[in-house]
Amino acid sequence: MKENKITILLVDDHPMIRDAMSLYFSKTEEIEILAEANNGKEALELLEQKEFDLVITDIAMPEMNGVEFLTELQSRGVEQDVLVISMINEVSQVKKMISLGANGYVLKNSPKEEIMEAIKAIKNGETYYSKEVYEIIMGQLTGRKPKQRLTVEIPLSRREKEVVKLVMDELTNQEIAEKLFISVRTVEAHKRNILEKTGCKTVAGLAIYAIERGIV
């Protein structure tokens, strides 16, 4: 086995989906599916036995669905990278999974290359959302702000709001630092504080927070 392979726990209640993904990943030298689960309950049992670099999960599953699975991970304080691959593109479900800490979300009809790209991005500490999912996050598909807020209202300082806006504009830490005439280290500190104050786990979650509160 090649060293430094990305080890995966695949969670999906459709054997054909699992078989197809296993076959695809078996042809790569970078990824190895160490275990498979039919639902969130089975996945939790496997996570107690082994460590995985990444969990790939669907949402609609029997016994324990994806939302319940991520909720349980969060309640147990388990730090686990998660990529959601689902046919569900409803705004509420996408936002819920992101609010529960999903590091990425792509649709099942996405090209295999995009799934591979998402896995590598998450492994490198980044987040990844397919174009359609990103549009859902930014509220561009509904054309209105969501009625229900997923995060607790915590005031941000003027400077923190400036940083949030620039993050939403997809500026790098270096670009934000230059624009605000501060150091990169200060930008990083602001971002850590913002995530802690808002309770957001990802930049996508921060986007939801900002849109709901009219920051951007």
FIKOL-228864 format. One record per atom (N, C-alpha, C): residue number from 0; residue in three letters; atom name; x, y, z. Coordinates in steps of 0.2 Angstrom, whole numbers, plus 5000, padded with zeros to 4 digits. Example, Ala and Ser with C-alpha at 12.3 -4.5 7.8 and 13.67 -1.06 7.14 Angstrom:
BEGIN
PT/seq/type/atom/u/v/w
PT/0/ala/N/5066/4972/5039
PT/0/ala/CA/5062/4978/5039
PT/0/ala/C/5066/4984/5039
PT/1/ser/N/5064/4989/5035
PT/1/ser/CA/5068/4995/5036
PT/1/ser/C/5064/5000/5039
! end
This chain:
BEGIN
PT/seq/type/atom/u/v/w
PT/0/met/N/5004/4994/5000
PT/0/met/CA/5000/5000/5000
PT/0/met/C/5004/5006/5000
PT/1/lys/N/5003/5011/4996
PT/1/lys/CA/5007/5017/4995
PT/1/lys/C/5006/5021/5002
PT/2/glu/N/5011/5024/5004
PT/2/glu/CA/5011/5028/5010
PT/2/glu/C/5007/5035/5009
PT/3/asn/N/5004/5037/5014
PT/3/asn/CA/5001/5044/5014
PT/3/asn/C/4994/5044/5010
PT/4/lys/N/4991/5038/5009
PT/4/lys/CA/4985/5037/5005
PT/4/lys/C/4980/5041/5010
PT/5/ile/N/4975/5044/5007
PT/5/ile/CA/4969/5047/5010
PT/5/ile/C/4964/5041/5012
PT/6/thr/N/4964/5040/5018
PT/6/thr/CA/4959/5034/5020
PT/6/thr/C/4952/5037/5021
PT/7/ile/N/4947/5033/5019
PT/7/ile/CA/4940/5035/5018
PT/7/ile/C/4936/5030/5021
PT/8/leu/N/4931/5032/5025
PT/8/leu/CA/4925/5029/5027
PT/8/leu/C/4919/5031/5023
PT/9/leu/N/4916/5026/5019
PT/9/leu/CA/4911/5028/5014
PT/9/leu/C/4904/5026/5017
PT/10/val/N/4900/5031/5018
PT/10/val/CA/4893/5030/5021
PT/10/val/C/4888/5031/5016
PT/11/asp/N/4884/5026/5014
PT/11/asp/CA/4879/5027/5009
PT/11/asp/C/4875/5020/5010
PT/12/asp/N/4868/5021/5009
PT/12/asp/CA/4864/5015/5010
PT/12/asp/C/4863/5012/5003
PT/13/his/N/4865/5014/4998
PT/13/his/CA/4865/5011/4991
PT/13/his/C/4871/5007/4990
PT/14/pro/N/4871/5000/4990
PT/14/pro/CA/4877/4996/4988
PT/14/pro/C/4880/4998/4981
PT/15/met/N/4875/4999/4976
PT/15/met/CA/4878/5001/4970
PT/15/met/C/4882/5007/4970
PT/16/ile/N/4880/5012/4974
PT/16/ile/CA/4884/5018/4974
PT/16/ile/C/4890/5017/4977
PT/17/arg/N/4890/5013/4983
PT/17/arg/CA/4897/5011/4986
PT/17/arg/C/4901/5007/4982
PT/18/asp/N/4898/5003/4978
PT/18/asp/CA/4902/4999/4973
PT/18/asp/C/4906/5003/4968
PT/19/ala/N/4902/5008/4965
PT/19/ala/CA/4904/5012/4960
PT/19/ala/C/4910/5016/4962
PT/20/met/N/4909/5019/4968
PT/20/met/CA/4914/5024/4971
PT/20/met/C/4920/5020/4973
PT/21/ser/N/4919/5014/4976
PT/21/ser/CA/4925/5009/4977
PT/21/ser/C/4929/5008/4971
PT/22/leu/N/4925/5006/4966
PT/22/leu/CA/4929/5004/4960
PT/22/leu/C/4933/5010/4957
PT/23/tyr/N/4930/5016/4957
PT/23/tyr/CA/4933/5022/4955
PT/23/tyr/C/4940/5023/4959
PT/24/phe/N/4939/5023/4965
PT/24/phe/CA/4945/5025/4970
PT/24/phe/C/4950/5020/4969
PT/25/ser/N/4948/5013/4968
PT/25/ser/CA/4953/5008/4968
PT/25/ser/C/4958/5009/4962
PT/26/lys/N/4956/5013/4957
PT/26/lys/CA/4960/5014/4951
PT/26/lys/C/4965/5020/4953
PT/27/thr/N/4965/5023/4959
PT/27/thr/CA/4969/5029/4960
PT/27/thr/C/4974/5026/4965
PT/28/glu/N/4980/5029/4966
PT/28/glu/CA/4985/5028/4971
PT/28/glu/C/4985/5032/4977
PT/29/glu/N/4980/5037/4977
PT/29/glu/CA/4980/5042/4982
PT/29/glu/C/4975/5041/4987
PT/30/ile/N/4970/5037/4986
PT/30/ile/CA/4964/5036/4990
PT/30/ile/C/4963/5028/4991
PT/31/glu/N/4961/5027/4998
PT/31/glu/CA/4959/5020/4999
PT/31/glu/C/4953/5020/5004
PT/32/ile/N/4948/5016/5002
PT/32/ile/CA/4942/5016/5006
PT/32/ile/C/4943/5010/5011
PT/33/leu/N/4944/5012/5017
PT/33/leu/CA/4945/5007/5022
PT/33/leu/C/4939/5003/5025
PT/34/ala/N/4933/5007/5025
PT/34/ala/CA/4927/5004/5027
PT/34/ala/C/4921/5007/5024
PT/35/glu/N/4916/5003/5024
PT/35/glu/CA/4909/5006/5022
PT/35/glu/C/4904/5005/5027
PT/36/ala/N/4899/5009/5027
PT/36/ala/CA/4894/5009/5032
PT/36/ala/C/4887/5010/5028
PT/37/asn/N/4882/5007/5030
PT/37/asn/CA/4875/5008/5027
PT/37/asn/C/4871/5014/5030
PT/38/asn/N/4873/5017/5035
PT/38/asn/CA/4870/5022/5038
PT/38/asn/C/4875/5026/5044
PT/39/gly/N/4872/5031/5047
PT/39/gly/CA/4876/5035/5052
PT/39/gly/C/4878/5030/5058
PT/40/lys/N/4873/5026/5060
PT/40/lys/CA/4874/5022/5066
PT/40/lys/C/4880/5017/5065
PT/41/glu/N/4880/5014/5059
PT/41/glu/CA/4886/5010/5058
PT/41/glu/C/4892/5013/5057
PT/42/ala/N/4892/5019/5054
PT/42/ala/CA/4898/5024/5054
PT/42/ala/C/4901/5025/5060
PT/43/leu/N/4896/5027/5065
PT/43/leu/CA/4899/5029/5072
PT/43/leu/C/4902/5023/5075
PT/44/glu/N/4900/5017/5074
PT/44/glu/CA/4903/5011/5077
PT/44/glu/C/4910/5010/5074
PT/45/leu/N/4910/5011/5067
PT/45/leu/CA/4917/5011/5064
PT/45/leu/C/4922/5016/5066
PT/46/leu/N/4919/5022/5067
PT/46/leu/CA/4924/5027/5070
PT/46/leu/C/4926/5026/5077
PT/47/glu/N/4923/5022/5080
PT/47/glu/CA/4925/5020/5087
PT/47/glu/C/4931/5015/5087
PT/48/gln/N/4931/5012/5081
PT/48/gln/CA/4936/5006/5080
PT/48/gln/C/4943/5009/5076
PT/49/lys/N/4942/5013/5072
PT/49/lys/CA/4947/5015/5067
PT/49/lys/C/4947/5023/5066
PT/50/glu/N/4953/5025/5064
PT/50/glu/CA/4953/5033/5062
PT/50/glu/C/4953/5033/5054
PT/51/phe/N/4950/5038/5052
PT/51/phe/CA/4949/5039/5045
PT/51/phe/C/4951/5046/5043
PT/52/asp/N/4955/5047/5038
PT/52/asp/CA/4956/5054/5036
PT/52/asp/C/4950/5058/5034
PT/53/leu/N/4945/5054/5031
PT/53/leu/CA/4939/5058/5028
PT/53/leu/C/4933/5053/5028
PT/54/val/N/4927/5056/5030
PT/54/val/CA/4921/5052/5030
PT/54/val/C/4917/5055/5024
PT/55/ile/N/4915/5051/5019
PT/55/ile/CA/4911/5053/5014
PT/55/ile/C/4904/5050/5015
PT/56/thr/N/4899/5055/5016
PT/56/thr/CA/4892/5052/5018
PT/56/thr/C/4887/5055/5014
PT/57/asp/N/4881/5051/5013
PT/57/asp/CA/4875/5054/5010
PT/57/asp/C/4871/5057/5016
PT/58/ile/N/4865/5060/5014
PT/58/ile/CA/4861/5062/5019
PT/58/ile/C/4855/5058/5020
PT/59/ala/N/4851/5056/5015
PT/59/ala/CA/4845/5051/5016
PT/59/ala/C/4847/5044/5017
PT/60/met/N/4847/5042/5023
PT/60/met/CA/4849/5035/5025
PT/60/met/C/4844/5032/5030
PT/61/pro/N/4843/5026/5031
PT/61/pro/CA/4839/5023/5036
PT/61/pro/C/4842/5023/5043
PT/62/glu/N/4838/5022/5048
PT/62/glu/CA/4841/5022/5055
PT/62/glu/C/4844/5028/5057
PT/63/met/N/4849/5030/5054
PT/63/met/CA/4852/5037/5056
PT/63/met/C/4855/5040/5050
PT/64/asn/N/4851/5046/5048
PT/64/asn/CA/4853/5049/5042
PT/64/asn/C/4859/5054/5043
PT/65/gly/N/4861/5057/5037
PT/65/gly/CA/4867/5061/5038
PT/65/gly/C/4867/5067/5043
PT/66/val/N/4861/5070/5043
PT/66/val/CA/4860/5076/5048
PT/66/val/C/4861/5073/5055
PT/67/glu/N/4858/5068/5057
PT/67/glu/CA/4858/5065/5063
PT/67/glu/C/4865/5062/5065
PT/68/phe/N/4869/5060/5060
PT/68/phe/CA/4875/5057/5060
PT/68/phe/C/4880/5063/5062
PT/69/leu/N/4880/5068/5058
PT/69/leu/CA/4884/5074/5060
PT/69/leu/C/4882/5077/5066
PT/70/thr/N/4876/5077/5068
PT/70/thr/CA/4874/5080/5075
PT/70/thr/C/4877/5076/5080
PT/71/glu/N/4877/5069/5079
PT/71/glu/CA/4880/5065/5085
PT/71/glu/C/4887/5066/5085
PT/72/leu/N/4891/5067/5079
PT/72/leu/CA/4898/5068/5079
PT/72/leu/C/4899/5074/5083
PT/73/gln/N/4895/5080/5082
PT/73/gln/CA/4896/5086/5085
PT/73/gln/C/4895/5085/5093
PT/74/ser/N/4890/5082/5095
PT/74/ser/CA/4888/5081/5102
PT/74/ser/C/4894/5077/5106
PT/75/arg/N/4897/5073/5102
PT/75/arg/CA/4902/5069/5105
PT/75/arg/C/4909/5072/5105
PT/76/gly/N/4909/5078/5102
PT/76/gly/CA/4915/5082/5101
PT/76/gly/C/4920/5079/5097
PT/77/val/N/4918/5075/5092
PT/77/val/CA/4923/5071/5087
PT/77/val/C/4925/5076/5082
PT/78/glu/N/4931/5077/5081
PT/78/glu/CA/4934/5081/5076
PT/78/glu/C/4935/5077/5070
PT/79/gln/N/4931/5077/5065
PT/79/gln/CA/4932/5072/5059
PT/79/gln/C/4930/5076/5052
PT/80/asp/N/4934/5076/5048
PT/80/asp/CA/4933/5079/5041
PT/80/asp/C/4928/5075/5038
PT/81/val/N/4923/5079/5035
PT/81/val/CA/4917/5075/5032
PT/81/val/C/4915/5079/5025
PT/82/leu/N/4915/5074/5020
PT/82/leu/CA/4912/5077/5013
PT/82/leu/C/4905/5074/5012
PT/83/val/N/4901/5078/5011
PT/83/val/CA/4894/5076/5009
PT/83/val/C/4893/5075/5001
PT/84/ile/N/4891/5069/4999
PT/84/ile/CA/4890/5068/4992
PT/84/ile/C/4882/5065/4992
PT/85/ser/N/4878/5070/4989
PT/85/ser/CA/4871/5068/4990
PT/85/ser/C/4867/5071/4984
PT/86/met/N/4861/5068/4982
PT/86/met/CA/4857/5071/4977
PT/86/met/C/4853/5077/4980
PT/87/ile/N/4853/5077/4986
PT/87/ile/CA/4849/5083/4989
PT/87/ile/C/4852/5089/4988
PT/88/asn/N/4848/5094/4985
PT/88/asn/CA/4851/5101/4984
PT/88/asn/C/4846/5106/4987
PT/89/glu/N/4842/5104/4992
PT/89/glu/CA/4838/5109/4995
PT/89/glu/C/4842/5113/5000
PT/90/val/N/4840/5120/4999
PT/90/val/CA/4843/5125/5003
PT/90/val/C/4844/5123/5011
PT/91/ser/N/4838/5121/5014
PT/91/ser/CA/4838/5119/5021
PT/91/ser/C/4843/5114/5023
PT/92/gln/N/4843/5108/5018
PT/92/gln/CA/4847/5103/5020
PT/92/gln/C/4855/5104/5019
PT/93/val/N/4856/5108/5013
PT/93/val/CA/4863/5110/5012
PT/93/val/C/4866/5114/5018
PT/94/lys/N/4862/5119/5020
PT/94/lys/CA/4864/5124/5025
PT/94/lys/C/4865/5120/5032
PT/95/lys/N/4860/5115/5033
PT/95/lys/CA/4860/5111/5039
PT/95/lys/C/4867/5107/5040
PT/96/met/N/4869/5104/5034
PT/96/met/CA/4875/5100/5035
PT/96/met/C/4881/5104/5035
PT/97/ile/N/4881/5110/5032
PT/97/ile/CA/4887/5114/5033
PT/97/ile/C/4887/5117/5040
PT/98/ser/N/4881/5119/5043
PT/98/ser/CA/4881/5122/5050
PT/98/ser/C/4884/5116/5055
PT/99/leu/N/4883/5110/5053
PT/99/leu/CA/4885/5104/5057
PT/99/leu/C/4893/5103/5056
PT/100/gly/N/4896/5106/5052
PT/100/gly/CA/4903/5106/5051
PT/100/gly/C/4905/5102/5045
PT/101/ala/N/4901/5100/5040
PT/101/ala/CA/4903/5097/5034
PT/101/ala/C/4909/5101/5031
PT/102/asn/N/4914/5098/5029
PT/102/asn/CA/4920/5102/5025
PT/102/asn/C/4919/5103/5018
PT/103/gly/N/4914/5099/5015
PT/103/gly/CA/4913/5099/5008
PT/103/gly/C/4906/5097/5006
PT/104/tyr/N/4903/5098/5001
PT/104/tyr/CA/4897/5096/4998
PT/104/tyr/C/4897/5096/4991
PT/105/val/N/4896/5090/4988
PT/105/val/CA/4895/5090/4981
PT/105/val/C/4889/5085/4979
PT/106/leu/N/4886/5086/4973
PT/106/leu/CA/4880/5082/4971
PT/106/leu/C/4883/5076/4968
PT/107/lys/N/4878/5071/4969
PT/107/lys/CA/4880/5064/4966
PT/107/lys/C/4881/5064/4958
PT/108/asn/N/4878/5069/4955
PT/108/asn/CA/4879/5069/4948
PT/108/asn/C/4885/5073/4946
PT/109/ser/N/4889/5075/4951
PT/109/ser/CA/4895/5079/4949
PT/109/ser/C/4900/5074/4946
PT/110/pro/N/4905/5077/4941
PT/110/pro/CA/4910/5072/4938
PT/110/pro/C/4914/5069/4943
PT/111/lys/N/4917/5063/4942
PT/111/lys/CA/4921/5060/4947
PT/111/lys/C/4927/5064/4948
PT/112/glu/N/4930/5068/4943
PT/112/glu/CA/4936/5072/4944
PT/112/glu/C/4934/5077/4950
PT/113/glu/N/4928/5080/4950
PT/113/glu/CA/4926/5085/4955
PT/113/glu/C/4926/5082/4962
PT/114/ile/N/4924/5076/4962
PT/114/ile/CA/4924/5072/4969
PT/114/ile/C/4931/5071/4971
PT/115/met/N/4935/5070/4967
PT/115/met/CA/4943/5069/4968
PT/115/met/C/4945/5076/4971
PT/116/glu/N/4944/5081/4967
PT/116/glu/CA/4946/5087/4969
PT/116/glu/C/4944/5090/4976
PT/117/ala/N/4937/5088/4977
PT/117/ala/CA/4935/5090/4984
PT/117/ala/C/4938/5086/4989
PT/118/ile/N/4940/5079/4988
PT/118/ile/CA/4943/5075/4993
PT/118/ile/C/4950/5078/4995
PT/119/lys/N/4954/5080/4989
PT/119/lys/CA/4961/5083/4990
PT/119/lys/C/4961/5090/4994
PT/120/ala/N/4955/5094/4992
PT/120/ala/CA/4955/5100/4995
PT/120/ala/C/4954/5100/5003
PT/121/ile/N/4950/5095/5005
PT/121/ile/CA/4948/5094/5012
PT/121/ile/C/4954/5091/5015
PT/122/lys/N/4958/5087/5012
PT/122/lys/CA/4964/5084/5015
PT/122/lys/C/4969/5089/5016
PT/123/asn/N/4969/5095/5012
PT/123/asn/CA/4974/5100/5013
PT/123/asn/C/4971/5106/5017
PT/124/gly/N/4966/5104/5021
PT/124/gly/CA/4963/5109/5026
PT/124/gly/C/4959/5114/5023
PT/125/glu/N/4956/5113/5017
PT/125/glu/CA/4952/5118/5014
PT/125/glu/C/4945/5115/5014
PT/126/thr/N/4940/5119/5011
PT/126/thr/CA/4933/5117/5010
PT/126/thr/C/4932/5117/5003
PT/127/tyr/N/4927/5113/5001
PT/127/tyr/CA/4925/5112/4994
PT/127/tyr/C/4918/5111/4993
PT/128/tyr/N/4915/5116/4989
PT/128/tyr/CA/4908/5115/4987
PT/128/tyr/C/4907/5116/4980
PT/129/ser/N/4903/5112/4977
PT/129/ser/CA/4902/5112/4970
PT/129/ser/C/4898/5119/4968
PT/130/lys/N/4898/5121/4962
PT/130/lys/CA/4896/5127/4960
PT/130/lys/C/4888/5128/4962
PT/131/glu/N/4884/5123/4961
PT/131/glu/CA/4877/5124/4963
PT/131/glu/C/4876/5124/4970
PT/132/val/N/4880/5120/4974
PT/132/val/CA/4880/5121/4981
PT/132/val/C/4882/5128/4984
PT/133/tyr/N/4887/5130/4981
PT/133/tyr/CA/4890/5137/4983
PT/133/tyr/C/4885/5142/4981
PT/134/glu/N/4881/5142/4976
PT/134/glu/CA/4876/5146/4975
PT/134/glu/C/4870/5146/4980
PT/135/ile/N/4869/5140/4982
PT/135/ile/CA/4864/5139/4987
PT/135/ile/C/4866/5142/4994
PT/136/ile/N/4873/5141/4995
PT/136/ile/CA/4876/5144/5001
PT/136/ile/C/4875/5152/5001
PT/137/met/N/4876/5155/4995
PT/137/met/CA/4876/5162/4995
PT/137/met/C/4869/5165/4994
PT/138/gly/N/4864/5160/4994
PT/138/gly/CA/4857/5163/4993
PT/138/gly/C/4855/5165/4986
PT/139/gln/N/4859/5163/4981
PT/139/gln/CA/4858/5166/4974
PT/139/gln/C/4852/5162/4971
PT/140/leu/N/4851/5156/4974
PT/140/leu/CA/4845/5152/4971
PT/140/leu/C/4839/5154/4973
PT/141/thr/N/4838/5156/4979
PT/141/thr/CA/4832/5158/4982
PT/141/thr/C/4830/5165/4981
PT/142/gly/N/4835/5169/4980
PT/142/gly/CA/4834/5177/4979
PT/142/gly/C/4832/5180/4985
PT/143/arg/N/4832/5177/4991
PT/143/arg/CA/4830/5181/4997
PT/143/arg/C/4834/5178/5003
PT/144/lys/N/4834/5181/5008
PT/144/lys/CA/4837/5179/5014
PT/144/lys/C/4833/5174/5017
PT/145/pro/N/4836/5169/5020
PT/145/pro/CA/4832/5163/5024
PT/145/pro/C/4829/5166/5030
PT/146/lys/N/4823/5163/5031
PT/146/lys/CA/4819/5165/5037
PT/146/lys/C/4821/5163/5043
PT/147/gln/N/4824/5157/5043
PT/147/gln/CA/4827/5154/5050
PT/147/gln/C/4834/5155/5050
PT/148/arg/N/4837/5157/5056
PT/148/arg/CA/4844/5158/5057
PT/148/arg/C/4846/5151/5060
PT/149/leu/N/4852/5149/5057
PT/149/leu/CA/4855/5143/5060
PT/149/leu/C/4860/5145/5065
PT/150/thr/N/4862/5151/5066
PT/150/thr/CA/4868/5152/5071
PT/150/thr/C/4865/5157/5076
PT/151/val/N/4869/5158/5082
PT/151/val/CA/4867/5162/5087
PT/151/val/C/4869/5169/5085
PT/152/glu/N/4865/5174/5087
PT/152/glu/CA/4867/5181/5086
PT/152/glu/C/4872/5183/5091
PT/153/ile/N/4878/5185/5088
PT/153/ile/CA/4884/5187/5092
PT/153/ile/C/4887/5193/5089
PT/154/pro/N/4887/5199/5092
PT/154/pro/CA/4890/5205/5088
PT/154/pro/C/4897/5204/5086
PT/155/leu/N/4899/5206/5080
PT/155/leu/CA/4905/5207/5078
PT/155/leu/C/4908/5214/5078
PT/156/ser/N/4914/5215/5079
PT/156/ser/CA/4917/5222/5079
PT/156/ser/C/4917/5225/5072
PT/157/arg/N/4918/5231/5071
PT/157/arg/CA/4918/5234/5064
PT/157/arg/C/4924/5231/5060
PT/158/arg/N/4929/5230/5063
PT/158/arg/CA/4935/5227/5060
PT/158/arg/C/4933/5220/5058
PT/159/glu/N/4930/5216/5062
PT/159/glu/CA/4928/5209/5061
PT/159/glu/C/4924/5209/5055
PT/160/lys/N/4919/5213/5054
PT/160/lys/CA/4914/5214/5049
PT/160/lys/C/4918/5215/5042
PT/161/glu/N/4923/5219/5043
PT/161/glu/CA/4927/5221/5037
PT/161/glu/C/4930/5215/5034
PT/162/val/N/4933/5211/5039
PT/162/val/CA/4937/5205/5037
PT/162/val/C/4932/5200/5034
PT/163/val/N/4926/5199/5037
PT/163/val/CA/4921/5195/5034
PT/163/val/C/4919/5196/5027
PT/164/lys/N/4918/5203/5026
PT/164/lys/CA/4916/5205/5019
PT/164/lys/C/4922/5203/5014
PT/165/leu/N/4928/5204/5016
PT/165/leu/CA/4933/5203/5011
PT/165/leu/C/4934/5195/5011
PT/166/val/N/4933/5191/5016
PT/166/val/CA/4933/5184/5015
PT/166/val/C/4928/5182/5010
PT/167/met/N/4922/5185/5010
PT/167/met/CA/4917/5183/5006
PT/167/met/C/4918/5185/4999
PT/168/asp/N/4923/5190/4998
PT/168/asp/CA/4925/5192/4991
PT/168/asp/C/4931/5188/4989
PT/169/glu/N/4932/5182/4993
PT/169/glu/CA/4937/5177/4991
PT/169/glu/C/4944/5180/4991
PT/170/leu/N/4946/5185/4995
PT/170/leu/CA/4952/5188/4995
PT/170/leu/C/4957/5183/5000
PT/171/thr/N/4963/5182/4998
PT/171/thr/CA/4967/5178/5002
PT/171/thr/C/4969/5182/5009
PT/172/asn/N/4972/5179/5013
PT/172/asn/CA/4974/5182/5020
PT/172/asn/C/4979/5188/5018
PT/173/gln/N/4984/5187/5013
PT/173/gln/CA/4989/5192/5011
PT/173/gln/C/4985/5198/5008
PT/174/glu/N/4980/5197/5004
PT/174/glu/CA/4976/5202/5001
PT/174/glu/C/4972/5206/5006
PT/175/ile/N/4969/5203/5011
PT/175/ile/CA/4966/5206/5016
PT/175/ile/C/4970/5210/5020
PT/176/ala/N/4976/5208/5022
PT/176/ala/CA/4981/5211/5026
PT/176/ala/C/4983/5218/5022
PT/177/glu/N/4984/5218/5016
PT/177/glu/CA/4986/5223/5012
PT/177/glu/C/4981/5228/5011
PT/178/lys/N/4974/5226/5011
PT/178/lys/CA/4969/5231/5010
PT/178/lys/C/4967/5234/5016
PT/179/leu/N/4968/5231/5022
PT/179/leu/CA/4967/5234/5028
PT/179/leu/C/4973/5237/5032
PT/180/phe/N/4979/5236/5029
PT/180/phe/CA/4985/5239/5032
PT/180/phe/C/4986/5235/5038
PT/181/ile/N/4986/5229/5039
PT/181/ile/CA/4987/5225/5045
PT/181/ile/C/4991/5219/5042
PT/182/ser/N/4994/5215/5047
PT/182/ser/CA/4998/5210/5046
PT/182/ser/C/4994/5204/5044
PT/183/val/N/4997/5199/5041
PT/183/val/CA/4994/5193/5039
PT/183/val/C/4992/5189/5046
PT/184/arg/N/4996/5189/5051
PT/184/arg/CA/4995/5186/5057
PT/184/arg/C/4989/5189/5060
PT/185/thr/N/4988/5196/5060
PT/185/thr/CA/4982/5199/5063
PT/185/thr/C/4976/5197/5059
PT/186/val/N/4976/5196/5052
PT/186/val/CA/4971/5193/5049
PT/186/val/C/4969/5186/5051
PT/187/glu/N/4974/5182/5052
PT/187/glu/CA/4972/5175/5054
PT/187/glu/C/4969/5175/5061
PT/188/ala/N/4971/5180/5065
PT/188/ala/CA/4969/5180/5072
PT/188/ala/C/4961/5183/5072
PT/189/his/N/4960/5188/5067
PT/189/his/CA/4953/5190/5067
PT/189/his/C/4949/5184/5064
PT/190/lys/N/4951/5180/5060
PT/190/lys/CA/4947/5175/5057
PT/190/lys/C/4946/5170/5062
PT/191/arg/N/4950/5168/5066
PT/191/arg/CA/4949/5163/5072
PT/191/arg/C/4944/5166/5077
PT/192/asn/N/4945/5172/5078
PT/192/asn/CA/4940/5175/5083
PT/192/asn/C/4933/5175/5080
PT/193/ile/N/4933/5177/5074
PT/193/ile/CA/4926/5177/5070
PT/193/ile/C/4923/5170/5070
PT/194/leu/N/4926/5165/5069
PT/194/leu/CA/4924/5158/5069
PT/194/leu/C/4921/5156/5076
PT/195/glu/N/4925/5158/5081
PT/195/glu/CA/4924/5157/5088
PT/195/glu/C/4918/5160/5090
PT/196/lys/N/4917/5167/5088
PT/196/lys/CA/4911/5171/5091
PT/196/lys/C/4905/5169/5087
PT/197/thr/N/4905/5167/5081
PT/197/thr/CA/4899/5165/5077
PT/197/thr/C/4897/5158/5078
PT/198/gly/N/4902/5154/5080
PT/198/gly/CA/4901/5147/5081
PT/198/gly/C/4901/5143/5074
PT/199/cys/N/4904/5146/5069
PT/199/cys/CA/4904/5143/5062
PT/199/cys/C/4911/5139/5062
PT/200/lys/N/4910/5133/5058
PT/200/lys/CA/4916/5129/5058
PT/200/lys/C/4919/5130/5051
PT/201/thr/N/4916/5132/5046
PT/201/thr/CA/4919/5133/5040
PT/201/thr/C/4918/5140/5037
PT/202/val/N/4921/5142/5031
PT/202/val/CA/4920/5148/5028
PT/202/val/C/4913/5148/5025
PT/203/ala/N/4911/5142/5023
PT/203/ala/CA/4904/5142/5020
PT/203/ala/C/4899/5144/5026
PT/204/gly/N/4900/5141/5032
PT/204/gly/CA/4895/5142/5037
PT/204/gly/C/4896/5150/5039
PT/205/leu/N/4902/5153/5038
PT/205/leu/CA/4902/5160/5039
PT/205/leu/C/4898/5164/5034
PT/206/ala/N/4898/5161/5028
PT/206/ala/CA/4895/5165/5023
PT/206/ala/C/4887/5165/5024
PT/207/ile/N/4885/5159/5027
PT/207/ile/CA/4878/5159/5029
PT/207/ile/C/4876/5164/5034
PT/208/tyr/N/4881/5164/5039
PT/208/tyr/CA/4880/5169/5045
PT/208/tyr/C/4880/5176/5042
PT/209/ala/N/4884/5178/5038
PT/209/ala/CA/4885/5185/5035
PT/209/ala/C/4879/5187/5031
PT/210/ile/N/4876/5182/5027
PT/210/ile/CA/4871/5184/5023
PT/210/ile/C/4864/5185/5027
PT/211/glu/N/4863/5180/5032
PT/211/glu/CA/4858/5181/5037
PT/211/glu/C/4857/5187/5040
PT/212/arg/N/4863/5190/5042
PT/212/arg/CA/4864/5196/5046
PT/212/arg/C/4865/5203/5042
PT/213/gly/N/4865/5202/5035
PT/213/gly/CA/4866/5208/5031
PT/213/gly/C/4873/5211/5031
PT/214/ile/N/4878/5207/5033
PT/214/ile/CA/4885/5209/5033
PT/214/ile/C/4887/5210/5026
PT/215/val/N/4885/5205/5022
PT/215/val/CA/4888/5206/5015
PT/215/val/C/4882/5207/5010
! end
